[in-house]
Amino acid sequence: MKGDRVEIVVDAGGETRTYEVAATRAGRRVEVGVNRGVVTVSEVTRGGSVARTARFMASRVLALVEHPAPRGALPDDLPIERPGSQRSGSQVVEPTLFDTRRAAS
C-alpha cells in the first residue's frame, strides 16, 4: 500500500548506515524476504512484478523496521469495549479511577 516503508540499519565496518525502501505509488507494497543469508526488500506492483530491490547480507543487518501506512477509521470499525465498561444507549461509558456516581440505596 502506498506509504508503507521499511528501514534497514546495516553495520558498515565500524559505522551504521540506514537505508529505506518505500511504496511510492498507489497499489504498490513492500515485501521482505530472507533467503540463504541474504535479506531482500522489494517494492512490488499490484501485478506482482518487482519495481526495485535492495539486498543486504543477513549477518550485517542490525535492524529491520517495517512502518505500515497509517489508515483512517473505516465505517464498519466499532469502538473497543474494555472489561468493566457499560453501555448507555449507543455510548460506551468507561469506568473512572474515582467513580463519582453514587450507589443506589
Sequence and secondary structure as in RCSB ss.txt:
>XXXX:A:sequence
MKGDRVEIVVDAGGETRTYEVAATRAGRRVEVGVNRGVVTVSEVTRGGSVARTARFMASRVLALVEHPAPRGALP
DDLPIERPGSQRSGSQVVEPTLFDTRRAAS
>XXXX:A:secstr
 TT EEEEEEE SSSEEEEEEE  STT EEEEEEETTEEEEEEE TTS EEEEEEEEGGGEEEEEEE       T
T      TT EEETTEEE   SS  S    
